[in-house]
Amino acid sequence: QVQLVESGGGLVQAGGSLRLSCVASGIIFNRNGMGWYRQAPGKQRESVAVITSGGSTSYADSVKGRFTISRDNAKKTVYLQMNSLKPEDTAVYYCKPLTFSQWGQGTQVTVSS
């Protein structure tokens, strides 16, 4: 059974930084691409960043140059470093293996103006 535990969210002022972590279990982590997603109130969940099993990355246009996704296969953890945060980044952030449908509980990120 896939389990995903996100952490690292919080309240930060605009321009600040946060680092999210997601520990995955129940999968062969180093063989799976991983993604970070977010859902703001009243909006659909959207993809924020993806990292393949080989380490290639891609980002939503709205976060390019500000967010960095990375992974530590030994720790079965994927990270999302978020810099220059904006109020529009406020959302619940989730991680998920690309080929699985299981979601974790998410972690709330709130950016104040």
C-alpha positions as CSV (number, residue, x, y, z in Angstrom):
1,Q,0.0,0.0,0.0
2,V,1.3,3.4,-1.0
3,Q,1.8,5.9,1.8
4,L,2.8,9.5,1.3
5,V,3.6,11.9,4.2
6,E,4.0,15.5,3.3
7,S,5.5,18.1,5.7
8,G,7.1,21.5,5.8
9,G,4.2,23.7,5.1
10,G,3.4,26.8,7.1
11,L,2.6,30.5,7.1
12,V,5.2,32.7,5.5
13,Q,5.3,36.3,4.2
14,A,5.5,37.1,0.5
15,G,9.1,36.8,-0.7
16,G,9.9,34.1,1.9
17,S,10.9,30.5,1.4
18,L,9.7,27.1,2.5
19,R,11.0,23.6,1.9
20,L,8.4,20.8,1.6
21,S,9.3,17.1,2.1
22,C,7.4,14.0,1.2
23,V,8.3,10.6,2.4
24,A,7.0,7.7,0.3
25,S,6.6,4.1,1.3
26,G,5.0,1.0,-0.4
27,I,6.7,1.7,-3.7
28,I,10.1,1.1,-5.3
29,F,10.9,4.7,-4.9
30,N,14.0,5.0,-7.1
31,R,12.0,3.6,-10.0
32,N,9.2,6.1,-9.8
33,G,8.8,9.6,-11.1
34,M,7.4,11.9,-8.4
35,G,5.3,15.0,-8.6
36,W,4.3,17.9,-6.4
37,Y,0.8,19.2,-6.9
38,R,-1.3,21.9,-5.2
39,Q,-4.9,22.8,-4.7
40,A,-6.0,26.3,-3.8
41,P,-9.5,27.0,-2.3
42,G,-12.1,26.8,-5.0
43,K,-9.7,25.7,-7.7
44,Q,-8.7,22.4,-9.3
45,R,-5.6,20.5,-8.2
46,E,-2.7,21.4,-10.5
47,S,0.7,20.0,-11.2
48,V,3.6,22.2,-9.8
49,A,6.7,20.2,-10.5
50,V,7.8,16.7,-11.6
51,I,11.0,14.8,-11.2
52,T,11.6,11.5,-13.1
53,S,13.4,8.5,-11.8
54,G,16.4,9.7,-13.7
55,G,16.3,13.1,-12.1
56,S,14.9,15.1,-15.0
57,T,12.7,17.9,-13.8
58,S,9.9,20.1,-15.2
59,Y,7.8,22.9,-13.7
60,A,4.6,24.7,-14.2
61,D,5.2,28.1,-15.8
62,S,3.9,29.9,-12.7
63,V,6.7,28.5,-10.5
64,K,9.6,28.3,-12.9
65,G,12.7,30.0,-11.5
66,R,11.3,30.0,-8.0
67,F,10.7,26.4,-7.1
68,T,13.1,23.5,-7.2
69,I,12.1,19.8,-7.0
70,S,14.7,17.2,-5.9
71,R,14.8,13.7,-4.5
72,D,16.9,11.6,-2.2
73,N,16.4,7.9,-3.1
74,A,18.1,6.6,0.0
75,K,15.6,8.5,2.1
76,K,12.7,7.8,-0.2
77,T,12.0,11.5,0.0
78,V,11.1,14.1,-2.6
79,Y,11.5,17.8,-1.8
80,L,10.1,21.1,-3.0
81,Q,12.2,24.1,-2.3
82,M,10.0,27.2,-2.7
83,N,11.6,30.6,-2.9
84,S,10.2,34.1,-3.6
85,L,6.8,32.9,-2.5
86,K,3.7,34.9,-3.6
87,P,0.2,35.0,-2.1
88,E,-1.1,33.1,-5.1
89,D,1.1,30.2,-4.1
90,T,-1.3,29.6,-1.1
91,A,-2.7,26.1,-1.4
92,V,-2.5,22.6,0.0
93,Y,0.5,20.9,-1.5
94,Y,0.5,17.2,-2.2
95,C,3.1,14.8,-3.6
96,K,2.3,11.6,-5.6
97,P,4.2,9.0,-7.6
98,L,3.4,9.7,-11.3
99,T,2.0,6.3,-12.0
100,F,-0.1,5.9,-8.8
101,S,-3.4,7.4,-7.9
102,Q,-2.9,7.5,-4.1
103,W,-2.7,10.9,-2.5
104,G,-1.3,11.9,0.9
105,Q,-2.9,14.3,3.4
106,G,-1.1,17.3,2.0
107,T,0.6,20.2,3.7
108,Q,-0.9,23.7,3.9
109,V,1.2,26.6,2.6
110,T,-0.1,30.1,3.3
111,V,1.6,33.1,1.9
112,S,0.6,36.5,3.4
113,S,1.0,39.7,1.5
